Amino acid sequence: MSVSGENGIIKIDGELRIGNAGALHQALRDSLDLHSDLRVDFSGVEECDTTALQLICALRKSAAKRGRCVRVLALSEAIRETARRLGLAITERAAEGDCGI
């Protein structure tokens, strides 16, 4: 997994699995601490398990509790497939003013 970003936009690439859940959690938490309007690009995620999907969903809840905004700019097919297997609907909402995942 790699995380890069600047100006409130972070890009997450690679494998999001239970083995790197701690690093993903820390990266998302740190980014949310730094930016009140955080934009996340997950288009480069090649593998995603349920643990990673839980962290992505928890990011939205954490942001809402703190009065911050999270916008998902892009989701990879790996994330979509994991969500489908769990019966979840997960979409990008990059429209101006929409702060959900």
Biotite code that builds the C-alpha atoms (Angstrom):
import biotite.structure as struc

atoms = struc.array([
    struc.Atom([0.000, 0.000, 0.000], chain_id="A", res_id=1, res_name="MET", atom_name="CA", element="C"),
    struc.Atom([1.171, 3.512, -0.721], chain_id="A", res_id=2, res_name="SER", atom_name="CA", element="C"),
    struc.Atom([-0.330, 6.812, 0.328], chain_id="A", res_id=3, res_name="VAL", atom_name="CA", element="C"),
    struc.Atom([0.561, 10.113, -1.257], chain_id="A", res_id=4, res_name="SER", atom_name="CA", element="C"),
    struc.Atom([-1.039, 13.490, -1.321], chain_id="A", res_id=5, res_name="GLY", atom_name="CA", element="C"),
    struc.Atom([-1.050, 17.214, -1.026], chain_id="A", res_id=6, res_name="GLU", atom_name="CA", element="C"),
    struc.Atom([-3.533, 20.068, -0.732], chain_id="A", res_id=7, res_name="ASN", atom_name="CA", element="C"),
    struc.Atom([-6.218, 17.937, 0.904], chain_id="A", res_id=8, res_name="GLY", atom_name="CA", element="C"),
    struc.Atom([-6.179, 15.205, -1.762], chain_id="A", res_id=9, res_name="ILE", atom_name="CA", element="C"),
    struc.Atom([-4.736, 11.796, -0.918], chain_id="A", res_id=10, res_name="ILE", atom_name="CA", element="C"),
    struc.Atom([-4.219, 8.905, -3.299], chain_id="A", res_id=11, res_name="LYS", atom_name="CA", element="C"),
    struc.Atom([-4.128, 5.371, -1.985], chain_id="A", res_id=12, res_name="ILE", atom_name="CA", element="C"),
    struc.Atom([-2.687, 2.598, -4.155], chain_id="A", res_id=13, res_name="ASP", atom_name="CA", element="C"),
    struc.Atom([-1.866, -1.083, -3.877], chain_id="A", res_id=14, res_name="GLY", atom_name="CA", element="C"),
    struc.Atom([-3.287, -3.716, -1.565], chain_id="A", res_id=15, res_name="GLU", atom_name="CA", element="C"),
    struc.Atom([-5.638, -2.788, 1.270], chain_id="A", res_id=16, res_name="LEU", atom_name="CA", element="C"),
    struc.Atom([-5.739, -5.846, 3.485], chain_id="A", res_id=17, res_name="ARG", atom_name="CA", element="C"),
    struc.Atom([-5.849, -6.757, 7.143], chain_id="A", res_id=18, res_name="ILE", atom_name="CA", element="C"),
    struc.Atom([-2.044, -6.892, 7.163], chain_id="A", res_id=19, res_name="GLY", atom_name="CA", element="C"),
    struc.Atom([-1.760, -3.163, 6.529], chain_id="A", res_id=20, res_name="ASN", atom_name="CA", element="C"),
    struc.Atom([-4.994, -2.042, 8.178], chain_id="A", res_id=21, res_name="ALA", atom_name="CA", element="C"),
    struc.Atom([-3.063, -0.241, 10.914], chain_id="A", res_id=22, res_name="GLY", atom_name="CA", element="C"),
    struc.Atom([-1.094, 1.778, 8.378], chain_id="A", res_id=23, res_name="ALA", atom_name="CA", element="C"),
    struc.Atom([-4.254, 2.589, 6.398], chain_id="A", res_id=24, res_name="LEU", atom_name="CA", element="C"),
    struc.Atom([-6.071, 3.651, 9.567], chain_id="A", res_id=25, res_name="HIS", atom_name="CA", element="C"),
    struc.Atom([-3.183, 5.903, 10.581], chain_id="A", res_id=26, res_name="GLN", atom_name="CA", element="C"),
    struc.Atom([-2.927, 7.475, 7.111], chain_id="A", res_id=27, res_name="ALA", atom_name="CA", element="C"),
    struc.Atom([-6.657, 8.211, 6.960], chain_id="A", res_id=28, res_name="LEU", atom_name="CA", element="C"),
    struc.Atom([-6.714, 9.559, 10.527], chain_id="A", res_id=29, res_name="ARG", atom_name="CA", element="C"),
    struc.Atom([-3.670, 11.776, 9.941], chain_id="A", res_id=30, res_name="ASP", atom_name="CA", element="C"),
    struc.Atom([-5.144, 13.123, 6.713], chain_id="A", res_id=31, res_name="SER", atom_name="CA", element="C"),
    struc.Atom([-8.446, 13.901, 8.412], chain_id="A", res_id=32, res_name="LEU", atom_name="CA", element="C"),
    struc.Atom([-6.578, 15.677, 11.224], chain_id="A", res_id=33, res_name="ASP", atom_name="CA", element="C"),
    struc.Atom([-4.841, 17.922, 8.688], chain_id="A", res_id=34, res_name="LEU", atom_name="CA", element="C"),
    struc.Atom([-7.732, 18.717, 6.350], chain_id="A", res_id=35, res_name="HIS", atom_name="CA", element="C"),
    struc.Atom([-11.305, 19.749, 7.085], chain_id="A", res_id=36, res_name="SER", atom_name="CA", element="C"),
    struc.Atom([-12.222, 19.013, 3.442], chain_id="A", res_id=37, res_name="ASP", atom_name="CA", element="C"),
    struc.Atom([-10.446, 15.775, 2.576], chain_id="A", res_id=38, res_name="LEU", atom_name="CA", element="C"),
    struc.Atom([-10.607, 14.221, -0.889], chain_id="A", res_id=39, res_name="ARG", atom_name="CA", element="C"),
    struc.Atom([-9.559, 10.600, -1.338], chain_id="A", res_id=40, res_name="VAL", atom_name="CA", element="C"),
    struc.Atom([-8.672, 8.782, -4.557], chain_id="A", res_id=41, res_name="ASP", atom_name="CA", element="C"),
    struc.Atom([-8.875, 4.993, -4.236], chain_id="A", res_id=42, res_name="PHE", atom_name="CA", element="C"),
    struc.Atom([-8.590, 4.317, -8.000], chain_id="A", res_id=43, res_name="SER", atom_name="CA", element="C"),
    struc.Atom([-5.182, 2.626, -7.643], chain_id="A", res_id=44, res_name="GLY", atom_name="CA", element="C"),
    struc.Atom([-6.288, 0.010, -5.100], chain_id="A", res_id=45, res_name="VAL", atom_name="CA", element="C"),
    struc.Atom([-5.609, -3.438, -6.560], chain_id="A", res_id=46, res_name="GLU", atom_name="CA", element="C"),
    struc.Atom([-6.899, -5.584, -3.681], chain_id="A", res_id=47, res_name="GLU", atom_name="CA", element="C"),
    struc.Atom([-9.318, -4.795, -0.879], chain_id="A", res_id=48, res_name="CYS", atom_name="CA", element="C"),
    struc.Atom([-10.630, -6.955, 1.934], chain_id="A", res_id=49, res_name="ASP", atom_name="CA", element="C"),
    struc.Atom([-13.477, -6.344, 4.348], chain_id="A", res_id=50, res_name="THR", atom_name="CA", element="C"),
    struc.Atom([-11.196, -4.821, 6.976], chain_id="A", res_id=51, res_name="THR", atom_name="CA", element="C"),
    struc.Atom([-10.115, -2.082, 4.580], chain_id="A", res_id=52, res_name="ALA", atom_name="CA", element="C"),
    struc.Atom([-13.701, -1.456, 3.524], chain_id="A", res_id=53, res_name="LEU", atom_name="CA", element="C"),
    struc.Atom([-14.681, -1.054, 7.182], chain_id="A", res_id=54, res_name="GLN", atom_name="CA", element="C"),
    struc.Atom([-11.946, 1.552, 7.624], chain_id="A", res_id=55, res_name="LEU", atom_name="CA", element="C"),
    struc.Atom([-13.120, 3.450, 4.556], chain_id="A", res_id=56, res_name="ILE", atom_name="CA", element="C"),
    struc.Atom([-16.678, 3.509, 5.899], chain_id="A", res_id=57, res_name="CYS", atom_name="CA", element="C"),
    struc.Atom([-15.478, 4.465, 9.396], chain_id="A", res_id=58, res_name="ALA", atom_name="CA", element="C"),
    struc.Atom([-13.672, 7.452, 7.878], chain_id="A", res_id=59, res_name="LEU", atom_name="CA", element="C"),
    struc.Atom([-17.016, 8.978, 6.898], chain_id="A", res_id=60, res_name="ARG", atom_name="CA", element="C"),
    struc.Atom([-18.465, 8.510, 10.377], chain_id="A", res_id=61, res_name="LYS", atom_name="CA", element="C"),
    struc.Atom([-15.380, 9.952, 12.034], chain_id="A", res_id=62, res_name="SER", atom_name="CA", element="C"),
    struc.Atom([-15.405, 12.951, 9.708], chain_id="A", res_id=63, res_name="ALA", atom_name="CA", element="C"),
    struc.Atom([-19.096, 13.642, 10.361], chain_id="A", res_id=64, res_name="ALA", atom_name="CA", element="C"),
    struc.Atom([-18.593, 13.513, 14.136], chain_id="A", res_id=65, res_name="LYS", atom_name="CA", element="C"),
    struc.Atom([-15.785, 16.032, 13.803], chain_id="A", res_id=66, res_name="ARG", atom_name="CA", element="C"),
    struc.Atom([-17.628, 18.359, 11.429], chain_id="A", res_id=67, res_name="GLY", atom_name="CA", element="C"),
    struc.Atom([-15.255, 17.567, 8.583], chain_id="A", res_id=68, res_name="ARG", atom_name="CA", element="C"),
    struc.Atom([-15.917, 16.651, 4.973], chain_id="A", res_id=69, res_name="CYS", atom_name="CA", element="C"),
    struc.Atom([-14.677, 13.553, 3.111], chain_id="A", res_id=70, res_name="VAL", atom_name="CA", element="C"),
    struc.Atom([-15.164, 13.219, -0.627], chain_id="A", res_id=71, res_name="ARG", atom_name="CA", element="C"),
    struc.Atom([-14.256, 10.035, -2.471], chain_id="A", res_id=72, res_name="VAL", atom_name="CA", element="C"),
    struc.Atom([-12.991, 11.012, -5.886], chain_id="A", res_id=73, res_name="LEU", atom_name="CA", element="C"),
    struc.Atom([-12.610, 7.510, -7.323], chain_id="A", res_id=74, res_name="ALA", atom_name="CA", element="C"),
    struc.Atom([-13.019, 3.864, -6.338], chain_id="A", res_id=75, res_name="LEU", atom_name="CA", element="C"),
    struc.Atom([-11.208, 0.928, -7.876], chain_id="A", res_id=76, res_name="SER", atom_name="CA", element="C"),
    struc.Atom([-12.961, -2.166, -9.148], chain_id="A", res_id=77, res_name="GLU", atom_name="CA", element="C"),
    struc.Atom([-11.392, -4.107, -6.258], chain_id="A", res_id=78, res_name="ALA", atom_name="CA", element="C"),
    struc.Atom([-13.200, -1.916, -3.717], chain_id="A", res_id=79, res_name="ILE", atom_name="CA", element="C"),
    struc.Atom([-16.470, -2.119, -5.663], chain_id="A", res_id=80, res_name="ARG", atom_name="CA", element="C"),
    struc.Atom([-16.225, -5.918, -5.841], chain_id="A", res_id=81, res_name="GLU", atom_name="CA", element="C"),
    struc.Atom([-15.604, -6.266, -2.095], chain_id="A", res_id=82, res_name="THR", atom_name="CA", element="C"),
    struc.Atom([-18.578, -4.008, -1.395], chain_id="A", res_id=83, res_name="ALA", atom_name="CA", element="C"),
    struc.Atom([-20.775, -6.010, -3.800], chain_id="A", res_id=84, res_name="ARG", atom_name="CA", element="C"),
    struc.Atom([-19.828, -9.271, -2.073], chain_id="A", res_id=85, res_name="ARG", atom_name="CA", element="C"),
    struc.Atom([-20.935, -7.746, 1.218], chain_id="A", res_id=86, res_name="LEU", atom_name="CA", element="C"),
    struc.Atom([-24.190, -6.433, -0.252], chain_id="A", res_id=87, res_name="GLY", atom_name="CA", element="C"),
    struc.Atom([-23.134, -2.802, 0.152], chain_id="A", res_id=88, res_name="LEU", atom_name="CA", element="C"),
    struc.Atom([-23.611, 0.090, -2.218], chain_id="A", res_id=89, res_name="ALA", atom_name="CA", element="C"),
    struc.Atom([-20.562, 2.342, -2.274], chain_id="A", res_id=90, res_name="ILE", atom_name="CA", element="C"),
    struc.Atom([-20.162, 5.194, -4.748], chain_id="A", res_id=91, res_name="THR", atom_name="CA", element="C"),
    struc.Atom([-18.052, 8.225, -5.453], chain_id="A", res_id=92, res_name="GLU", atom_name="CA", element="C"),
    struc.Atom([-19.613, 11.540, -4.525], chain_id="A", res_id=93, res_name="ARG", atom_name="CA", element="C"),
    struc.Atom([-17.290, 14.185, -5.795], chain_id="A", res_id=94, res_name="ALA", atom_name="CA", element="C"),
    struc.Atom([-19.988, 16.747, -6.551], chain_id="A", res_id=95, res_name="ALA", atom_name="CA", element="C"),
    struc.Atom([-19.482, 20.170, -5.001], chain_id="A", res_id=96, res_name="GLU", atom_name="CA", element="C"),
    struc.Atom([-21.051, 20.284, -1.561], chain_id="A", res_id=97, res_name="GLY", atom_name="CA", element="C"),
    struc.Atom([-21.515, 16.531, -1.155], chain_id="A", res_id=98, res_name="ASP", atom_name="CA", element="C"),
    struc.Atom([-19.495, 15.347, 1.810], chain_id="A", res_id=99, res_name="CYS", atom_name="CA", element="C"),
    struc.Atom([-20.366, 11.671, 1.919], chain_id="A", res_id=100, res_name="GLY", atom_name="CA", element="C"),
    struc.Atom([-18.799, 8.427, 0.897], chain_id="A", res_id=101, res_name="ILE", atom_name="CA", element="C"),
])
